[in-house]
Amino acid sequence: MCSCDRFQHDEIPCCHAIAAIRYRNKHRDDYCSAYYSNKNYPDTYAISIEPLPCESTWDVPPHVLEEVMLPLTARKQPGRPPKNDRKKGFTEGKGKKRKVTCSECGLSGHNKKTCPKKSHEN
């Protein structure tokens, strides 16, 4: 699926824009950000990034240490909740099946189609 507002964020033309650029016989690089050019790619990795030292050596200002970050409050999302138990007859746990009861004789362990009493009556 194509998101046509992606250009606003990434400055990369979407598939519709590329089709329009090709139709007009223009070059697509003229419509992309210079950030994505082959010239700027090596500059991105020219400076190495050093790993952070051990946390015990960090110089953290006191006003940052005093800040308390609370977790976000969870909101109920709109829409129908997902169905957790697809088969109502199954019990808790995997692999456990529901009890089958015959509608002819009322005994458990078989159904109407495989009822032993029905075969004797015919």
Backbone as XML, in Angstrom:
<?xml version="1.0"?>
<chain id="A" units="angstrom">
  <residue number="1" name="MET">
    <atom name="N" x="0.840" y="-1.177" z="0.000"/>
    <atom name="CA" x="0.000" y="0.000" z="0.000"/>
    <atom name="C" x="0.882" y="1.236" z="0.000"/>
  </residue>
  <residue number="2" name="CYS">
    <atom name="N" x="0.554" y="2.173" z="-0.768"/>
    <atom name="CA" x="1.363" y="3.379" z="-0.913"/>
    <atom name="C" x="0.814" y="4.483" z="-0.033"/>
  </residue>
  <residue number="3" name="SER">
    <atom name="N" x="1.685" y="5.129" z="0.698"/>
    <atom name="CA" x="1.286" y="6.253" z="1.518"/>
    <atom name="C" x="1.792" y="7.525" z="0.859"/>
  </residue>
  <residue number="4" name="CYS">
    <atom name="N" x="0.899" y="8.319" z="0.314"/>
    <atom name="CA" x="1.313" y="9.494" z="-0.447"/>
    <atom name="C" x="1.808" y="10.623" z="0.438"/>
  </residue>
  <residue number="5" name="ASP">
    <atom name="N" x="1.563" y="10.574" z="1.745"/>
    <atom name="CA" x="2.100" y="11.612" z="2.620"/>
    <atom name="C" x="3.502" y="11.278" z="3.112"/>
  </residue>
  <residue number="6" name="ARG">
    <atom name="N" x="4.061" y="10.167" z="2.645"/>
    <atom name="CA" x="5.413" y="9.788" z="3.052"/>
    <atom name="C" x="6.431" y="10.831" z="2.601"/>
  </residue>
  <residue number="7" name="PHE">
    <atom name="N" x="6.194" y="11.472" z="1.457"/>
    <atom name="CA" x="7.108" y="12.489" z="0.953"/>
    <atom name="C" x="7.258" y="13.608" z="1.965"/>
  </residue>
  <residue number="8" name="GLN">
    <atom name="N" x="6.200" y="13.921" z="2.667"/>
    <atom name="CA" x="6.243" y="15.008" z="3.643"/>
    <atom name="C" x="7.227" y="14.694" z="4.761"/>
  </residue>
  <residue number="9" name="HIS">
    <atom name="N" x="7.385" y="13.422" z="5.118"/>
    <atom name="CA" x="8.266" y="13.025" z="6.218"/>
    <atom name="C" x="9.666" y="12.684" z="5.739"/>
  </residue>
  <residue number="10" name="ASP">
    <atom name="N" x="9.775" y="11.879" z="4.704"/>
    <atom name="CA" x="11.068" y="11.349" z="4.267"/>
    <atom name="C" x="11.669" y="12.101" z="3.092"/>
  </residue>
  <residue number="11" name="GLU">
    <atom name="N" x="10.892" y="12.908" z="2.428"/>
    <atom name="CA" x="11.301" y="13.583" z="1.200"/>
    <atom name="C" x="11.717" y="12.577" z="0.141"/>
  </residue>
  <residue number="12" name="ILE">
    <atom name="N" x="10.962" y="11.472" z="0.084"/>
    <atom name="CA" x="11.121" y="10.468" z="-0.958"/>
    <atom name="C" x="9.790" y="10.417" z="-1.701"/>
  </residue>
  <residue number="13" name="PRO">
    <atom name="N" x="9.787" y="10.554" z="-3.015"/>
    <atom name="CA" x="8.515" y="10.498" z="-3.730"/>
    <atom name="C" x="7.880" y="9.109" z="-3.639"/>
  </residue>
  <residue number="14" name="CYS">
    <atom name="N" x="6.570" y="9.081" z="-3.510"/>
    <atom name="CA" x="5.863" y="7.805" z="-3.467"/>
    <atom name="C" x="5.734" y="7.252" z="-4.892"/>
  </residue>
  <residue number="15" name="CYS">
    <atom name="N" x="5.128" y="6.069" z="-5.003"/>
    <atom name="CA" x="5.031" y="5.406" z="-6.301"/>
    <atom name="C" x="4.218" y="6.230" z="-7.299"/>
  </residue>
  <residue number="16" name="HIS">
    <atom name="N" x="3.196" y="6.947" z="-6.816"/>
    <atom name="CA" x="2.396" y="7.768" z="-7.723"/>
    <atom name="C" x="3.222" y="8.937" z="-8.260"/>
  </residue>
  <residue number="17" name="ALA">
    <atom name="N" x="4.017" y="9.540" z="-7.373"/>
    <atom name="CA" x="4.845" y="10.661" z="-7.794"/>
    <atom name="C" x="5.930" y="10.202" z="-8.760"/>
  </residue>
  <residue number="18" name="ILE">
    <atom name="N" x="6.517" y="9.045" z="-8.498"/>
    <atom name="CA" x="7.548" y="8.518" z="-9.404"/>
    <atom name="C" x="6.946" y="8.243" z="-10.780"/>
  </residue>
  <residue number="19" name="ALA">
    <atom name="N" x="5.729" y="7.728" z="-10.808"/>
    <atom name="CA" x="5.063" y="7.480" z="-12.089"/>
    <atom name="C" x="4.839" y="8.793" z="-12.837"/>
  </residue>
  <residue number="20" name="ALA">
    <atom name="N" x="4.458" y="9.842" z="-12.110"/>
    <atom name="CA" x="4.243" y="11.147" z="-12.743"/>
    <atom name="C" x="5.561" y="11.739" z="-13.226"/>
  </residue>
  <residue number="21" name="ILE">
    <atom name="N" x="6.642" y="11.550" z="-12.443"/>
    <atom name="CA" x="7.966" y="12.050" z="-12.835"/>
    <atom name="C" x="8.435" y="11.341" z="-14.105"/>
  </residue>
  <residue number="22" name="ARG">
    <atom name="N" x="8.249" y="10.041" z="-14.179"/>
    <atom name="CA" x="8.633" y="9.285" z="-15.375"/>
    <atom name="C" x="7.797" y="9.708" z="-16.591"/>
  </residue>
  <residue number="23" name="TYR">
    <atom name="N" x="6.531" y="9.952" z="-16.360"/>
    <atom name="CA" x="5.643" y="10.356" z="-17.450"/>
    <atom name="C" x="6.111" y="11.663" z="-18.070"/>
  </residue>
  <residue number="24" name="ARG">
    <atom name="N" x="6.622" y="12.556" z="-17.242"/>
    <atom name="CA" x="7.102" y="13.859" z="-17.720"/>
    <atom name="C" x="8.572" y="13.826" z="-18.150"/>
  </residue>
  <residue number="25" name="ASN">
    <atom name="N" x="9.179" y="12.623" z="-18.167"/>
    <atom name="CA" x="10.579" y="12.425" z="-18.575"/>
    <atom name="C" x="11.548" y="13.249" z="-17.731"/>
  </residue>
  <residue number="26" name="LYS">
    <atom name="N" x="11.281" y="13.310" z="-16.443"/>
    <atom name="CA" x="12.167" y="13.998" z="-15.497"/>
    <atom name="C" x="12.976" y="12.954" z="-14.743"/>
  </residue>
  <residue number="27" name="HIS">
    <atom name="N" x="14.012" y="13.403" z="-14.047"/>
    <atom name="CA" x="14.850" y="12.491" z="-13.262"/>
    <atom name="C" x="14.367" y="12.502" z="-11.817"/>
  </residue>
  <residue number="28" name="ARG">
    <atom name="N" x="14.162" y="11.323" z="-11.242"/>
    <atom name="CA" x="13.587" y="11.242" z="-9.890"/>
    <atom name="C" x="14.517" y="11.787" z="-8.814"/>
  </residue>
  <residue number="29" name="ASP">
    <atom name="N" x="15.834" y="11.802" z="-9.058"/>
    <atom name="CA" x="16.757" y="12.336" z="-8.053"/>
    <atom name="C" x="16.559" y="13.833" z="-7.838"/>
  </residue>
  <residue number="30" name="ASP">
    <atom name="N" x="15.992" y="14.519" z="-8.812"/>
    <atom name="CA" x="15.722" y="15.952" z="-8.658"/>
    <atom name="C" x="14.593" y="16.202" z="-7.663"/>
  </residue>
  <residue number="31" name="TYR">
    <atom name="N" x="13.822" y="15.173" z="-7.360"/>
    <atom name="CA" x="12.675" y="15.329" z="-6.471"/>
    <atom name="C" x="12.893" y="14.692" z="-5.094"/>
  </residue>
  <residue number="32" name="CYS">
    <atom name="N" x="14.072" y="14.111" z="-4.871"/>
    <atom name="CA" x="14.411" y="13.521" z="-3.579"/>
    <atom name="C" x="15.272" y="14.487" z="-2.784"/>
  </residue>
  <residue number="33" name="SER">
    <atom name="N" x="15.307" y="14.271" z="-1.490"/>
    <atom name="CA" x="16.166" y="15.064" z="-0.623"/>
    <atom name="C" x="17.628" y="14.765" z="-0.939"/>
  </residue>
  <residue number="34" name="ALA">
    <atom name="N" x="18.496" y="15.764" z="-0.792"/>
    <atom name="CA" x="19.931" y="15.575" z="-1.021"/>
    <atom name="C" x="20.517" y="14.609" z="0.007"/>
  </residue>
  <residue number="35" name="TYR">
    <atom name="N" x="19.819" y="14.391" z="1.091"/>
    <atom name="CA" x="20.263" y="13.462" z="2.129"/>
    <atom name="C" x="20.448" y="12.053" z="1.565"/>
  </residue>
  <residue number="36" name="TYR">
    <atom name="N" x="19.659" y="11.685" z="0.569"/>
    <atom name="CA" x="19.696" y="10.342" z="0.002"/>
    <atom name="C" x="20.621" y="10.223" z="-1.212"/>
  </residue>
  <residue number="37" name="SER">
    <atom name="N" x="21.393" y="11.247" z="-1.516"/>
    <atom name="CA" x="22.246" y="11.212" z="-2.707"/>
    <atom name="C" x="23.482" y="10.349" z="-2.469"/>
  </residue>
  <residue number="38" name="ASN">
    <atom name="N" x="24.084" y="9.891" z="-3.560"/>
    <atom name="CA" x="25.304" y="9.086" z="-3.470"/>
    <atom name="C" x="26.471" y="9.901" z="-2.920"/>
  </residue>
  <residue number="39" name="LYS">
    <atom name="N" x="26.427" y="11.205" z="-3.090"/>
    <atom name="CA" x="27.485" y="12.072" z="-2.582"/>
    <atom name="C" x="27.460" y="12.139" z="-1.053"/>
  </residue>
  <residue number="40" name="ASN">
    <atom name="N" x="26.297" y="12.192" z="-0.467"/>
    <atom name="CA" x="26.179" y="12.336" z="0.986"/>
    <atom name="C" x="26.275" y="11.011" z="1.736"/>
  </residue>
  <residue number="41" name="TYR">
    <atom name="N" x="26.103" y="9.900" z="1.070"/>
    <atom name="CA" x="26.151" y="8.598" z="1.739"/>
    <atom name="C" x="27.487" y="8.337" z="2.437"/>
  </residue>
  <residue number="42" name="PRO">
    <atom name="N" x="28.647" y="8.535" z="1.785"/>
    <atom name="CA" x="29.918" y="8.307" z="2.499"/>
    <atom name="C" x="30.128" y="9.271" z="3.665"/>
  </residue>
  <residue number="43" name="ASP">
    <atom name="N" x="29.599" y="10.490" z="3.546"/>
    <atom name="CA" x="29.748" y="11.454" z="4.635"/>
    <atom name="C" x="29.003" y="11.007" z="5.887"/>
  </residue>
  <residue number="44" name="THR">
    <atom name="N" x="27.952" y="10.241" z="5.710"/>
    <atom name="CA" x="27.178" y="9.760" z="6.843"/>
    <atom name="C" x="28.018" y="8.864" z="7.743"/>
  </residue>
  <residue number="45" name="TYR">
    <atom name="N" x="28.862" y="8.045" z="7.140"/>
    <atom name="CA" x="29.650" y="7.082" z="7.906"/>
    <atom name="C" x="31.119" y="7.483" z="8.032"/>
  </residue>
  <residue number="46" name="ALA">
    <atom name="N" x="31.464" y="8.733" z="7.721"/>
    <atom name="CA" x="32.856" y="9.188" z="7.790"/>
    <atom name="C" x="33.349" y="9.279" z="9.226"/>
  </residue>
  <residue number="47" name="ILE">
    <atom name="N" x="32.490" y="9.678" z="10.141"/>
    <atom name="CA" x="32.878" y="9.833" z="11.547"/>
    <atom name="C" x="32.393" y="8.607" z="12.312"/>
  </residue>
  <residue number="48" name="SER">
    <atom name="N" x="33.313" y="7.995" z="13.034"/>
    <atom name="CA" x="32.913" y="6.820" z="13.815"/>
    <atom name="C" x="32.241" y="7.266" z="15.113"/>
  </residue>
  <residue number="49" name="ILE">
    <atom name="N" x="31.336" y="6.463" z="15.585"/>
    <atom name="CA" x="30.615" y="6.746" z="16.819"/>
    <atom name="C" x="31.192" y="5.863" z="17.908"/>
  </residue>
  <residue number="50" name="GLU">
    <atom name="N" x="31.663" y="6.486" z="18.970"/>
    <atom name="CA" x="32.264" y="5.752" z="20.075"/>
    <atom name="C" x="31.164" y="5.262" z="21.019"/>
  </residue>
  <residue number="51" name="PRO">
    <atom name="N" x="31.323" y="4.084" z="21.596"/>
    <atom name="CA" x="30.327" y="3.604" z="22.550"/>
    <atom name="C" x="30.374" y="4.409" z="23.847"/>
  </residue>
  <residue number="52" name="LEU">
    <atom name="N" x="29.270" y="4.413" z="24.564"/>
    <atom name="CA" x="29.202" y="5.130" z="25.838"/>
    <atom name="C" x="30.041" y="4.411" z="26.887"/>
  </residue>
  <residue number="53" name="PRO">
    <atom name="N" x="30.649" y="5.172" z="27.795"/>
    <atom name="CA" x="31.398" y="4.523" z="28.874"/>
    <atom name="C" x="30.437" y="3.876" z="29.873"/>
  </residue>
  <residue number="54" name="CYS">
    <atom name="N" x="30.991" y="3.246" z="30.862"/>
    <atom name="CA" x="30.196" y="2.581" z="31.894"/>
    <atom name="C" x="29.263" y="3.588" z="32.567"/>
  </residue>
  <residue number="55" name="GLU">
    <atom name="N" x="28.083" y="3.152" z="32.940"/>
    <atom name="CA" x="27.071" y="4.040" z="33.517"/>
    <atom name="C" x="27.562" y="4.709" z="34.799"/>
  </residue>
  <residue number="56" name="SER">
    <atom name="N" x="28.453" y="4.079" z="35.527"/>
    <atom name="CA" x="28.947" y="4.653" z="36.778"/>
    <atom name="C" x="29.813" y="5.892" z="36.538"/>
  </residue>
  <residue number="57" name="THR">
    <atom name="N" x="30.334" y="6.072" z="35.336"/>
    <atom name="CA" x="31.178" y="7.237" z="35.037"/>
    <atom name="C" x="30.395" y="8.383" z="34.411"/>
  </residue>
  <residue number="58" name="TRP">
    <atom name="N" x="29.112" y="8.254" z="34.235"/>
    <atom name="CA" x="28.306" y="9.301" z="33.630"/>
    <atom name="C" x="28.214" y="10.500" z="34.565"/>
  </residue>
  <residue number="59" name="ASP">
    <atom name="N" x="28.208" y="11.696" z="34.005"/>
    <atom name="CA" x="28.023" y="12.919" z="34.771"/>
    <atom name="C" x="26.594" y="13.404" z="34.519"/>
  </residue>
  <residue number="60" name="VAL">
    <atom name="N" x="25.690" y="13.011" z="35.411"/>
    <atom name="CA" x="24.273" y="13.338" z="35.251"/>
    <atom name="C" x="23.943" y="14.499" z="36.172"/>
  </residue>
  <residue number="61" name="PRO">
    <atom name="N" x="23.380" y="15.593" z="35.645"/>
    <atom name="CA" x="23.025" y="16.743" z="36.487"/>
    <atom name="C" x="21.962" y="16.362" z="37.520"/>
  </residue>
  <residue number="62" name="PRO">
    <atom name="N" x="21.997" y="17.002" z="38.687"/>
    <atom name="CA" x="21.032" y="16.653" z="39.751"/>
    <atom name="C" x="19.574" y="16.889" z="39.362"/>
  </residue>
  <residue number="63" name="HIS">
    <atom name="N" x="19.305" y="17.931" z="38.553"/>
    <atom name="CA" x="17.904" y="18.193" z="38.189"/>
    <atom name="C" x="17.343" y="17.083" z="37.295"/>
  </residue>
  <residue number="64" name="VAL">
    <atom name="N" x="18.213" y="16.376" z="36.588"/>
    <atom name="CA" x="17.768" y="15.251" z="35.770"/>
    <atom name="C" x="17.497" y="14.042" z="36.660"/>
  </residue>
  <residue number="65" name="LEU">
    <atom name="N" x="18.321" y="13.852" z="37.677"/>
    <atom name="CA" x="18.120" y="12.727" z="38.591"/>
    <atom name="C" x="16.837" y="12.869" z="39.405"/>
  </residue>
  <residue number="66" name="GLU">
    <atom name="N" x="16.418" y="14.107" z="39.647"/>
    <atom name="CA" x="15.204" y="14.350" z="40.436"/>
    <atom name="C" x="13.925" y="14.102" z="39.642"/>
  </residue>
  <residue number="67" name="GLU">
    <atom name="N" x="14.030" y="14.135" z="38.318"/>
    <atom name="CA" x="12.848" y="13.916" z="37.482"/>
    <atom name="C" x="12.348" y="12.487" z="37.639"/>
  </residue>
  <residue number="68" name="VAL">
    <atom name="N" x="11.061" y="12.346" z="37.808"/>
    <atom name="CA" x="10.448" y="11.027" z="37.921"/>
    <atom name="C" x="9.613" y="10.787" z="36.667"/>
  </residue>
  <residue number="69" name="MET">
    <atom name="N" x="9.939" y="9.719" z="35.964"/>
    <atom name="CA" x="9.194" y="9.365" z="34.762"/>
    <atom name="C" x="8.151" y="8.318" z="35.122"/>
  </residue>
  <residue number="70" name="LEU">
    <atom name="N" x="6.893" y="8.659" z="34.944"/>
    <atom name="CA" x="5.803" y="7.729" z="35.204"/>
    <atom name="C" x="5.406" y="7.054" z="33.897"/>
  </residue>
  <residue number="71" name="PRO">
    <atom name="N" x="4.960" y="5.808" z="33.978"/>
    <atom name="CA" x="4.524" y="5.144" z="32.744"/>
    <atom name="C" x="3.250" y="5.785" z="32.213"/>
  </residue>
  <residue number="72" name="LEU">
    <atom name="N" x="3.057" y="5.682" z="30.925"/>
    <atom name="CA" x="1.849" y="6.206" z="30.309"/>
    <atom name="C" x="0.637" y="5.430" z="30.785"/>
  </residue>
  <residue number="73" name="THR">
    <atom name="N" x="-0.473" y="6.118" z="30.924"/>
    <atom name="CA" x="-1.700" y="5.435" z="31.305"/>
    <atom name="C" x="-2.271" y="4.750" z="30.078"/>
  </residue>
  <residue number="74" name="ALA">
    <atom name="N" x="-2.652" y="3.511" z="30.230"/>
    <atom name="CA" x="-3.177" y="2.734" z="29.114"/>
    <atom name="C" x="-4.622" y="3.146" z="28.862"/>
  </residue>
  <residue number="75" name="ARG">
    <atom name="N" x="-4.928" y="3.427" z="27.602"/>
    <atom name="CA" x="-6.295" y="3.763" z="27.219"/>
    <atom name="C" x="-6.895" y="2.591" z="26.477"/>
  </residue>
  <residue number="76" name="LYS">
    <atom name="N" x="-8.195" y="2.407" z="26.646"/>
    <atom name="CA" x="-8.887" y="1.363" z="25.916"/>
    <atom name="C" x="-8.971" y="1.796" z="24.459"/>
  </residue>
  <residue number="77" name="GLN">
    <atom name="N" x="-8.472" y="0.943" z="23.584"/>
    <atom name="CA" x="-8.457" y="1.257" z="22.169"/>
    <atom name="C" x="-9.854" y="1.113" z="21.575"/>
  </residue>
  <residue number="78" name="PRO">
    <atom name="N" x="-10.194" y="1.936" z="20.594"/>
    <atom name="CA" x="-11.510" y="1.822" z="19.975"/>
    <atom name="C" x="-11.619" y="0.562" z="19.128"/>
  </residue>
  <residue number="79" name="GLY">
    <atom name="N" x="-12.827" y="0.114" z="18.961"/>
    <atom name="CA" x="-13.065" y="-1.050" z="18.114"/>
    <atom name="C" x="-13.361" y="-2.291" z="18.927"/>
  </residue>
  <residue number="80" name="ARG">
    <atom name="N" x="-13.672" y="-3.334" z="18.234"/>
    <atom name="CA" x="-14.015" y="-4.596" z="18.876"/>
    <atom name="C" x="-12.759" y="-5.274" z="19.401"/>
  </residue>
  <residue number="81" name="PRO">
    <atom name="N" x="-12.791" y="-5.779" z="20.640"/>
    <atom name="CA" x="-11.604" y="-6.451" z="21.176"/>
    <atom name="C" x="-11.346" y="-7.774" z="20.457"/>
  </residue>
  <residue number="82" name="PRO">
    <atom name="N" x="-10.089" y="-8.224" z="20.440"/>
    <atom name="CA" x="-9.784" y="-9.483" z="19.750"/>
    <atom name="C" x="-10.417" y="-10.671" z="20.455"/>
  </residue>
  <residue number="83" name="LYS">
    <atom name="N" x="-10.723" y="-11.682" z="19.696"/>
    <atom name="CA" x="-11.366" y="-12.873" z="20.242"/>
    <atom name="C" x="-10.275" y="-13.816" z="20.735"/>
  </residue>
  <residue number="84" name="ASN">
    <atom name="N" x="-10.188" y="-14.022" z="22.047"/>
    <atom name="CA" x="-9.135" y="-14.845" z="22.623"/>
    <atom name="C" x="-9.426" y="-16.330" z="22.487"/>
  </residue>
  <residue number="85" name="ASP">
    <atom name="N" x="-10.644" y="-16.725" z="22.770"/>
    <atom name="CA" x="-10.992" y="-18.140" z="22.736"/>
    <atom name="C" x="-11.834" y="-18.397" z="21.498"/>
  </residue>
  <residue number="86" name="ARG">
    <atom name="N" x="-11.216" y="-18.860" z="20.424"/>
    <atom name="CA" x="-11.923" y="-19.065" z="19.167"/>
    <atom name="C" x="-12.962" y="-20.173" z="19.270"/>
  </residue>
  <residue number="87" name="LYS">
    <atom name="N" x="-12.654" y="-21.229" z="20.010"/>
    <atom name="CA" x="-13.585" y="-22.342" z="20.135"/>
    <atom name="C" x="-14.092" y="-22.375" z="21.568"/>
  </residue>
  <residue number="88" name="LYS">
    <atom name="N" x="-15.341" y="-22.069" z="21.748"/>
    <atom name="CA" x="-15.919" y="-21.937" z="23.086"/>
    <atom name="C" x="-15.910" y="-23.247" z="23.865"/>
  </residue>
  <residue number="89" name="GLY">
    <atom name="N" x="-16.002" y="-24.371" z="23.206"/>
    <atom name="CA" x="-16.094" y="-25.645" z="23.894"/>
    <atom name="C" x="-14.788" y="-26.136" z="24.480"/>
  </residue>
  <residue number="90" name="PHE">
    <atom name="N" x="-13.670" y="-25.555" z="24.087"/>
    <atom name="CA" x="-12.381" y="-26.022" z="24.592"/>
    <atom name="C" x="-12.142" y="-25.467" z="25.988"/>
  </residue>
  <residue number="91" name="THR">
    <atom name="N" x="-11.517" y="-26.272" z="26.823"/>
    <atom name="CA" x="-11.201" y="-25.831" z="28.183"/>
    <atom name="C" x="-9.883" y="-25.106" z="28.175"/>
  </residue>
  <residue number="92" name="GLU">
    <atom name="N" x="-9.477" y="-24.607" z="29.316"/>
    <atom name="CA" x="-8.202" y="-23.919" z="29.444"/>
    <atom name="C" x="-7.062" y="-24.870" z="29.129"/>
  </residue>
  <residue number="93" name="GLY">
    <atom name="N" x="-6.057" y="-24.400" z="28.458"/>
    <atom name="CA" x="-4.895" y="-25.225" z="28.133"/>
    <atom name="C" x="-4.975" y="-25.743" z="26.716"/>
  </residue>
  <residue number="94" name="LYS">
    <atom name="N" x="-3.820" y="-26.077" z="26.187"/>
    <atom name="CA" x="-3.759" y="-26.524" z="24.798"/>
    <atom name="C" x="-4.001" y="-28.023" z="24.707"/>
  </residue>
  <residue number="95" name="GLY">
    <atom name="N" x="-4.643" y="-28.439" z="23.654"/>
    <atom name="CA" x="-4.826" y="-29.849" z="23.380"/>
    <atom name="C" x="-5.988" y="-30.504" z="24.105"/>
  </residue>
  <residue number="96" name="LYS">
    <atom name="N" x="-6.615" y="-29.830" z="25.053"/>
    <atom name="CA" x="-7.743" y="-30.429" z="25.765"/>
    <atom name="C" x="-9.007" y="-30.168" z="24.971"/>
  </residue>
  <residue number="97" name="LYS">
    <atom name="N" x="-9.708" y="-31.233" z="24.644"/>
    <atom name="CA" x="-10.918" y="-31.102" z="23.843"/>
    <atom name="C" x="-12.143" y="-31.094" z="24.738"/>
  </residue>
  <residue number="98" name="ARG">
    <atom name="N" x="-13.232" y="-30.622" z="24.187"/>
    <atom name="CA" x="-14.489" y="-30.597" z="24.921"/>
    <atom name="C" x="-15.100" y="-31.991" z="24.945"/>
  </residue>
  <residue number="99" name="LYS">
    <atom name="N" x="-15.995" y="-32.195" z="25.876"/>
    <atom name="CA" x="-16.682" y="-33.485" z="25.957"/>
    <atom name="C" x="-17.796" y="-33.512" z="24.924"/>
  </residue>
  <residue number="100" name="VAL">
    <atom name="N" x="-17.861" y="-34.618" z="24.199"/>
    <atom name="CA" x="-18.891" y="-34.800" z="23.184"/>
    <atom name="C" x="-19.996" y="-35.651" z="23.790"/>
  </residue>
  <residue number="101" name="THR">
    <atom name="N" x="-21.232" y="-35.209" z="23.634"/>
    <atom name="CA" x="-22.378" y="-35.945" z="24.154"/>
    <atom name="C" x="-23.322" y="-36.285" z="23.007"/>
  </residue>
  <residue number="102" name="CYS">
    <atom name="N" x="-23.774" y="-37.510" z="22.988"/>
    <atom name="CA" x="-24.677" y="-37.988" z="21.951"/>
    <atom name="C" x="-26.077" y="-37.431" z="22.189"/>
  </residue>
  <residue number="103" name="SER">
    <atom name="N" x="-26.714" y="-36.932" z="21.116"/>
    <atom name="CA" x="-28.074" y="-36.407" z="21.252"/>
    <atom name="C" x="-29.123" y="-37.513" z="21.168"/>
  </residue>
  <residue number="104" name="GLU">
    <atom name="N" x="-28.749" y="-38.729" z="20.762"/>
    <atom name="CA" x="-29.680" y="-39.864" z="20.696"/>
    <atom name="C" x="-29.823" y="-40.537" z="22.050"/>
  </residue>
  <residue number="105" name="CYS">
    <atom name="N" x="-28.687" y="-40.949" z="22.646"/>
    <atom name="CA" x="-28.756" y="-41.724" z="23.886"/>
    <atom name="C" x="-28.340" y="-40.912" z="25.110"/>
  </residue>
  <residue number="106" name="GLY">
    <atom name="N" x="-27.692" y="-39.742" z="24.928"/>
    <atom name="CA" x="-27.312" y="-38.899" z="26.055"/>
    <atom name="C" x="-25.994" y="-39.276" z="26.705"/>
  </residue>
  <residue number="107" name="LEU">
    <atom name="N" x="-25.306" y="-40.292" z="26.205"/>
    <atom name="CA" x="-24.023" y="-40.700" z="26.783"/>
    <atom name="C" x="-22.898" y="-39.871" z="26.177"/>
  </residue>
  <residue number="108" name="SER">
    <atom name="N" x="-21.809" y="-39.700" z="26.949"/>
    <atom name="CA" x="-20.679" y="-38.922" z="26.448"/>
    <atom name="C" x="-19.671" y="-39.850" z="25.765"/>
  </residue>
  <residue number="109" name="GLY">
    <atom name="N" x="-18.822" y="-39.276" z="24.905"/>
    <atom name="CA" x="-17.788" y="-40.042" z="24.235"/>
    <atom name="C" x="-18.064" y="-40.309" z="22.774"/>
  </residue>
  <residue number="110" name="HIS">
    <atom name="N" x="-19.265" y="-40.051" z="22.320"/>
    <atom name="CA" x="-19.585" y="-40.219" z="20.902"/>
    <atom name="C" x="-20.694" y="-39.243" z="20.548"/>
  </residue>
  <residue number="111" name="ASN">
    <atom name="N" x="-20.985" y="-39.126" z="19.242"/>
    <atom name="CA" x="-22.053" y="-38.246" z="18.795"/>
    <atom name="C" x="-23.178" y="-39.059" z="18.156"/>
  </residue>
  <residue number="112" name="LYS">
    <atom name="N" x="-24.179" y="-38.364" z="17.634"/>
    <atom name="CA" x="-25.358" y="-39.008" z="17.061"/>
    <atom name="C" x="-24.979" y="-39.899" z="15.877"/>
  </residue>
  <residue number="113" name="LYS">
    <atom name="N" x="-24.000" y="-39.474" z="15.082"/>
    <atom name="CA" x="-23.627" y="-40.221" z="13.887"/>
    <atom name="C" x="-22.963" y="-41.561" z="14.231"/>
  </residue>
  <residue number="114" name="THR">
    <atom name="N" x="-22.185" y="-41.572" z="15.313"/>
    <atom name="CA" x="-21.452" y="-42.796" z="15.674"/>
    <atom name="C" x="-22.082" y="-43.499" z="16.882"/>
  </residue>
  <residue number="115" name="CYS">
    <atom name="N" x="-23.331" y="-43.263" z="17.164"/>
    <atom name="CA" x="-23.996" y="-43.845" z="18.320"/>
    <atom name="C" x="-24.131" y="-45.366" z="18.137"/>
  </residue>
  <residue number="116" name="PRO">
    <atom name="N" x="-23.642" y="-46.162" z="19.120"/>
    <atom name="CA" x="-23.750" y="-47.605" z="18.993"/>
    <atom name="C" x="-25.191" y="-48.100" z="19.107"/>
  </residue>
  <residue number="117" name="LYS">
    <atom name="N" x="-26.036" y="-47.436" z="19.879"/>
    <atom name="CA" x="-27.433" y="-47.868" z="20.048"/>
    <atom name="C" x="-28.223" y="-47.680" z="18.769"/>
  </residue>
  <residue number="118" name="LYS">
    <atom name="N" x="-27.915" y="-46.658" z="18.004"/>
    <atom name="CA" x="-28.633" y="-46.382" z="16.762"/>
    <atom name="C" x="-28.381" y="-47.484" z="15.728"/>
  </residue>
  <residue number="119" name="SER">
    <atom name="N" x="-27.166" y="-48.018" z="15.688"/>
    <atom name="CA" x="-26.859" y="-49.051" z="14.712"/>
    <atom name="C" x="-27.575" y="-50.368" z="15.041"/>
  </residue>
  <residue number="120" name="HIS">
    <atom name="N" x="-27.859" y="-50.648" z="16.336"/>
    <atom name="CA" x="-28.575" y="-51.871" z="16.711"/>
    <atom name="C" x="-30.056" y="-51.777" z="16.382"/>
  </residue>
  <residue number="121" name="GLU">
    <atom name="N" x="-30.607" y="-50.542" z="16.441"/>
    <atom name="CA" x="-32.033" y="-50.361" z="16.176"/>
    <atom name="C" x="-32.361" y="-50.575" z="14.704"/>
  </residue>
  <residue number="122" name="ASN">
    <atom name="N" x="-31.447" y="-50.257" z="13.791"/>
    <atom name="CA" x="-31.732" y="-50.384" z="12.353"/>
    <atom name="C" x="-31.665" y="-51.776" z="11.906"/>
  </residue>
</chain>
